[in-house]
Amino acid sequence: MEWISTHLSLILFFVLTLLLFMGFPVAFALGGVAIIFGAIGMLLDVFMPVQFFNLLPRIWGSAASNPILVAVPMFIFMGTVLERSGVANDLLHCLQVILRRVPGGLAISVTLMGTIMAATTGIVGASVVMLTLIALPAMMERGYQKELAVGTIASAGTLGILIPPSIMLVIMGDLLSVSVGSLFAGAVIPGLLLSFLYLAYIAGLSFLKPQYAPPLPKDMGPKTSAEFWTMIFKSFLPPTFLIVLVLGSIFGGWATPTEAAGVGSFGALLLAWGNKRLNKKSLKETIESSALTNGMVFFIFFGATMFSFVFRSLGGDELVMELLEKAGLNTGWEILIFMMVLTFVLGFFFDWLEICLIVLPIFAPVLKGVDFGPHLGDGGPIVFITWLILMLSVNLQTSFLTPPFGFTLFYMKGTVPPSITMKHIYRGIIPFVILQLIGLLLVIMFPELALWLPRKAGFLS
């Protein structure tokens, strides 16, 4: 019994893993095991009954009444409006026409489309489903290799979790009390770096093996200059302006992320109205879809908050420190590398939200006291925490693509035709996971990739 009392937090973690493997809903599994193991801890006299009373104030204060997280529902609403209004569809068509003479032009258009959608919405599920429905039929019609087609769509759709306005950065900044503006600024270059790596890979593969990505017909698109420029002004410039409006207001200090999210939502509604695709029925469907997505996100947040509280109350922090010591991880770099490897492995089994809410509270306090000064330069702990969050964000990109529980894989499988199997999807994402790991390595080796823009913007001064 003494061993069980000492290692109750470890048992809690393994029970949670087992329940998730059995297919239990994530939010209920997180919150349920927290309550059950809190009760077991009471019986073993390692968890006080009064601590249960701390759960509701903790949930309320950290999520329900948190003004920063108000941005999350509005960013979700903005993405849903853009998806349902056809703005994204028009943008992809425009990019295809512009890049039709480039090797792999259609795949490159999908990646650029994913990058632009990431900078306007940040909703991976919506982006992946939308890109699959819009781009995959066109890519199959043009004779694209199945693996390249699904890998391109999956990787482009996941950029929204890193490129601002990222819901993940809002939540992680709130967890560690870091300016969301600083994280948004820091994520721009790493996000664009990943996009560039995807583009370089697609262009290189299409050049070396043109049969994988046949060129688009020369007669595709507008026939006159007037039609071309009409397409540019109607389909390309409006969403681009919305990106500048949302991100520029945050970087310029003119608006908080919450205010910028409100402006973005209003702008998305204007674009939908301008396309004559905004009516009472579509607005109702958009609101319902946004509400369901918000409910899912916040329910998981509540459950993960309960789980992390009980885990730490049962001595999880001390147990992790003990495991690190026994593993011989004494230096900051060893602990940091262990954290990155652990995050990558957890990405095979967990969603980014659970990993953030479980890993960050455990490792961030341990690493805060480590001096990475020679590698990061001046700035103190806030510089390190900003760099840590951005490294973790790049790492968590892989959790959407790695089997068996990569959410992007599920999104795609639900929308692809029967001719594309899970084998095609798994084989297609492998090169892009490798590219994501290369991007992570570059951010670790060259921290200014993540810190230069926040320094220039004055967030880290």
C-alpha positions, 0 to 999 in steps of 0.5 A, spaced: 500 500 500 505 504 501 508 503 494 501 505 491 501 511 495 507 513 493 506 512 485 499 513 485 500 519 480 504 514 475 498 509 476 494 515 474 497 516 468 497 509 465 490 508 467 489 515 463 493 512 457 489 505 457 482 509 457 484 513 451 487 507 447 480 504 449 476 509 445 473 513 451 472 521 450 478 525 451 475 530 456 471 525 460 477 520 461 481 526 463 476 529 468 473 522 470 480 519 472 482 525 476 476 525 480 476 517 481 484 518 483 483 524 487 478 519 491 483 514 492 488 518 494 483 520 500 482 513 502 490 513 502 491 519 506 495 522 500 489 527 497 485 532 502 478 532 501 478 540 501 482 539 495 476 537 491 473 544 492 479 547 489 477 544 482 472 549 480 475 555 482 481 553 478 477 551 472 473 557 472 479 562 473 483 558 468 478 558 463 471 560 464 472 567 466 479 568 463 479 574 458 484 571 454 481 565 452 475 569 449 479 569 443 478 562 442 471 562 440 472 567 435 477 565 431 473 558 431 467 562 428 472 566 423 475 559 420 468 556 420 465 562 416 471 562 411 470 555 410 462 555 409 462 561 405 467 559 399 472 564 400 477 558 401 475 555 395 476 561 391 483 562 393 485 555 392 483 556 384 486 563 384 493 560 386 492 554 382 492 559 376 498 563 378 502 557 379 500 553 373 507 553 370 511 551 376 513 544 377 507 541 382 504 547 381 497 544 384 500 541 390 504 548 391 497 552 391 495 547 396 500 548 401 500 556 400 492 555 401 494 552 407 499 557 409 494 563 408 488 559 411 493 558 417 494 565 418 486 567 418 483 561 422 488 556 426 483 551 426 486 544 423 480 540 422 476 545 418 482 546 414 484 539 413 477 537 411 476 543 407 482 542 403 481 535 402 474 536 399 476 542 395 483 540 392 484 532 392 479 531 387 482 536 382 489 533 384 486 526 383 484 528 376 490 531 374 494 524 375 497 526 382 501 520 386 496 519 391 501 519 397 504 526 395 496 528 394 494 526 401 501 528 404 501 535 401 494 536 404 495 533 411 501 537 412 498 544 409 492 543 414 496 542 420 500 549 419 494 552 423 496 550 429 503 554 429 502 560 424 498 565 428 493 566 430 494 559 433 489 557 438 494 553 441 499 559 442 493 563 446 492 557 451 500 555 452 501 563 453 496 563 458 498 557 462 505 560 462 503 567 463 507 569 457 504 575 452 500 572 446 503 577 442 510 575 443 508 568 441 504 570 435 510 574 433 515 568 435 511 563 431 511 567 424 518 565 422 518 557 424 511 557 421 513 560 414 520 555 415 515 549 415 511 552 409 518 553 405 520 546 407 514 543 404 514 547 398 521 546 397 520 538 398 514 538 393 518 542 388 524 538 388 520 532 388 515 534 382 522 536 378 525 530 379 519 525 378 514 529 374 509 523 373 508 524 381 505 531 379 503 533 372 502 540 370 496 543 369 492 545 363 495 551 359 487 553 358 485 553 365 483 559 368 481 566 365 482 567 358 483 575 358 487 580 362 481 583 365 478 576 367 485 575 371 485 581 375 478 580 376 480 574 379 485 577 383 481 582 386 475 578 388 479 571 390 486 573 392 486 580 395 480 580 400 483 574 404 490 577 404 487 583 407 484 580 412 490 576 414 494 583 415 488 586 419 488 581 424 495 579 425 498 587 423 493 589 429 496 584 434 503 585 432 503 593 432 500 593 439 493 596 436 489 590 439 489 585 443 488 578 440 481 578 443 480 584 439 483 582 433 479 575 433 473 580 433 475 584 427 477 577 424 470 574 425 467 581 422 471 581 416 470 574 415 462 575 415 463 581 410 467 576 405 461 571 406 456 577 405 460 580 399 460 573 396 453 573 396 453 566 401 451 569 407 444 568 409 440 566 415 440 558 414 448 558 413 449 563 419 445 558 423 449 552 421 455 556 422 454 558 429 452 551 431 458 548 428 462 553 431 459 552 438 460 544 437 467 546 436 468 550 442 464 546 446 469 540 445 475 544 446 473 547 452 471 541 455 477 538 454 481 544 457 476 543 463 478 535 464 486 537 462 486 542 468 483 537 473 487 532 471 494 536 471 491 539 478 490 532 481 497 529 478 501 534 481 497 534 488 499 526 488 506 528 487 507 527 480 512 533 480 516 529 485 516 523 481 518 526 474 524 529 478 526 522 481 525 519 474 529 524 471 535 524 476 535 516 475 535 517 468 541 521 469 538 527 466 542 533 470 543 538 465 538 543 462 540 540 455 539 533 457 532 535 460 530 539 454 532 534 449 528 529 453 522 533 454 522 534 446 523 526 445 517 525 450 513 530 446 514 527 440 512 520 442 506 522 446 504 525 439 503 518 437 497 517 442 495 524 445 492 531 442 496 537 442 491 540 448 492 534 452 500 534 451 500 542 453 496 541 459 500 535 462 507 536 459 508 544 460 506 544 468 511 539 469 517 541 465 516 548 465 518 549 472 524 544 472 527 548 466 525 555 468 531 555 473 536 552 468 541 558 465 541 557 457 544 564 457 550 563 452 545 560 447 539 565 447 543 571 449 540 576 454 533 577 456 532 572 462 527 567 463 521 570 459 526 569 453 527 562 455 519 560 456 518 564 449 523 559 446 520 553 449 513 554 448 515 555 440 519 549 440 514 545 443 509 548 438 513 546 432 514 539 435 506 538 436 505 539 429 507 532 428 502 530 433 497 531 428 500 527 423 503 521 426 499 514 427 495 511 430 491 517 433 493 523 429 487 527 428 489 529 421 489 522 419 482 521 421 479 528 418 482 525 412 480 518 412 473 521 413 473 525 407 477 521 402 474 516 396 475 509 398 480 508 393 485 512 398 487 507 403 490 509 410 496 505 407 496 511 402 495 516 408 501 513 412 506 513 407 504 520 404 505 523 411 512 520 413 516 525 408 512 531 412 513 529 419 521 528 417 521 535 415 517 538 421 523 534 425 528 538 421 524 545 422 524 543 430 532 542 429 533 548 426 529 552 431 533 549 437 540 550 433 538 557 431 533 560 437 533 567 433 528 564 428 523 564 434 526 570 438 528 575 433 521 578 431 519 578 438 525 582 440 524 587 434 517 588 436 519 589 443 516 584 446 522 581 450 526 587 451 
